[in-house]
Amino acid sequence: MSMDLIIAETGHVMIASNKPFAAPVARVDFDVQARQLMLVYEDETHEPDVLGLPVHDRLLPALMSAPRVLLVAVHNNEVTDGFDAPLTCVDFN
């Protein structure tokens, strides 16, 4: 699965994937210390997924201030899955 973290000029945060998500996404957690994003699913039978997306310094302000994130899955240039989920900053350490 290939994913990209996109910050629009407006400050909106989007995560784009080339595969559908495992289940409906309840929220996205951002661990500020570890600089990791984690998908937390509505269906508790699915374990949260830690995303291997790099979070560079220039992206921190947008991630720390955005209340929500748009998650989309795209296949053959068509959106096949989409969620608008809360984005929470956490410190797991």
N, C-alpha and C positions, 0 to 999 in steps of 0.2 A: 504494500500500500504506500502510495506517495502522498504526502501532505505538505501544504504550504501555509504559513502564517502571513496574513496580509493586513496591513494597517492602512486604511484609506486616508486621504488628505483631511477628511472630516473628523478623523480620530476613531472611526468605527473599526472594530476588530472582526476579522473573518478567518476561519480555518477552512481551507478547501482540500478535498480528498478526491482521489480517483477511484475509490471504492466506497460502497455504502457503509454506514456506521453499523456497529454490532447490534444496537438497539436505540430507541429514542433517548436523547441526551437530556438529563435533568439539569446539569450545570457543568461548567468548566472551572476547575480550580487552578490557580496559578501560584505555585510555590516560589515566592520571591527569592529566597536564599538559594535554592537549587536551580532556579530559572527553568522550571519544568511546568508544562501544562498537562493536566490530567482530565480526561473525560469521565464524568460520573453519570451512569445510566439510570433511567427511571426503573428499569427492571433489575431488581437486586440480585438476580441470578447471574448477571454479567458483572464480572470484576471491573473496576475502573481501569482505564487504559492510560498509561503514561506515554505522552507523545514525545517523540525524539526530535522535536522542532527546536532549532537554535533560537535563543532569545537574546539578541544583542542589546547593548546599552541604549542605543537610540530607540528601541522599542519599549523600554521599561515604562516611561511616562504614560504612553497610551494604554498599555496593559493594566497599569495600576489605577487608572482613572476611568476605564470603560466599565459601565455597569452590565453590559451584555456582549455576547459574541454570536455572530452568525456562522453556522456550520453548514457547509454544502458539500455534497458529493456530486461529481460531474463525470459523465461517461459519454463519449462521442459528442462532446460539446453540448450536452443536455444535462440540466440539473435533475438528478435521480433521487435525491434525498436532501432534506433541509430542516434545520432546527434553529430557533432563536432561543438561546439559553443564557441564564445569569452567569456572569464571570466574577468569581470571588478570589481575592488575594488571601493566601494562607501562608503560614510558616510551620512546616511539618517538623522542623528541627527543634 
